[in-house]
Each structure stands twice: as C-alpha cells, then as structure tokens.
Amino acid sequence: MKFIAFDLETTGTKPQEDMVVEIGAVVFEGGQAVKGYGTLIDPGRSIPADATAVNGITDEMVRGKPRISEVLSDFADFCGDMP
C-alpha cells in the first residue's frame, strides 16, 4: 500500500485568521518512508509567540521564504493521486 501523510504548522488555531508556516509530507510504501517533502512558508504576518512556542518556527526562519500560493502547486505534484 502506498500513501502520503502530511503535517501543517500554522500561526494559530483559527482557520479564518491564521496562516500556514510549514508543510511537511512523507510518502509511505509497504510501511516504509520512501520520499519526503518539506518547506517553510512566509505567512505574510508575524508569528505569535505562542505559536512559536508550539512549533519552534520564528519570523526570522520564514523571512524570504515563498508564500503559500507559490508552493501549493509543487505540493500537489508531490502528492499526486495518493491517498
């Protein structure tokens, strides 16, 4: 069985207000990790201290990184049609 697992880190817990700051994903095949994807994302706003306390991602880390609109196509290509 081949599938993908992914994780998002965000600036908070409110989908209407908060933004993605990192995408990480791993393709598993036969129970083994075979390929990975990861990128930091500039959320276009400051990352609150309470979010940094949870995910360890700071404003300095995301400064100059691509915006979410710039990485979604690459992430979708990585995922392909996997469940």
C-alpha positions in Angstrom: 0.0 0.0 0.0 1.3 3.5 -0.9 0.0 6.6 0.8 1.1 10.1 1.9 1.0 11.6 5.4 1.3 15.3 5.9 1.5 17.9 8.6 0.9 21.6 8.7 2.3 24.1 11.1 0.4 27.4 11.4 0.4 30.8 13.2 -2.5 29.6 15.4 -5.6 27.5 15.6 -8.2 29.7 13.9 -8.6 28.8 10.2 -10.3 32.1 9.4 -7.4 34.1 10.7 -4.2 32.0 10.9 -1.8 31.0 8.2 0.3 28.0 7.3 4.1 28.4 8.0 5.3 24.9 7.2 4.3 21.9 5.2 5.9 18.5 5.7 4.9 15.3 4.0 6.2 11.7 3.7 5.3 9.1 1.1 5.0 5.6 2.6 5.2 2.4 0.6 4.9 -1.0 2.2 5.2 0.6 5.6 8.5 2.3 4.8 9.1 6.1 4.2 10.3 6.4 0.7 10.1 10.1 -0.2 9.8 13.4 1.7 8.7 17.0 1.1 9.1 20.0 3.4 9.1 23.7 3.1 8.8 26.8 5.3 6.3 29.3 4.2 6.1 33.1 4.7 2.7 33.7 6.2 2.8 37.4 5.4 2.3 38.3 9.0 4.2 38.0 12.3 4.1 34.6 14.0 2.7 34.9 17.5 5.0 33.9 20.4 2.5 31.2 21.5 2.7 29.6 18.0 6.5 29.7 18.1 6.4 28.0 21.5 4.5 25.1 20.0 6.1 24.7 16.5 9.5 26.4 17.1 9.2 28.4 13.9 10.1 32.1 14.1 9.6 35.2 11.9 13.3 35.1 11.0 13.0 31.5 9.8 10.2 32.3 7.3 11.5 35.7 6.1 12.2 35.4 2.4 10.5 32.0 2.0 7.8 31.5 -0.6 4.1 32.3 0.1 1.6 29.5 0.3 0.3 30.3 -3.2 3.8 29.7 -4.6 4.2 26.2 -3.0 0.7 24.6 -3.4 1.3 23.5 -7.0 4.6 21.8 -6.0 3.0 20.2 -3.0 0.1 19.0 -5.1 2.6 17.5 -7.6 4.4 15.7 -4.8 1.1 14.3 -3.5 -0.1 13.2 -7.0 -3.2 11.0 -6.6 -2.1 9.2 -3.5 -4.5 8.8 -0.6 
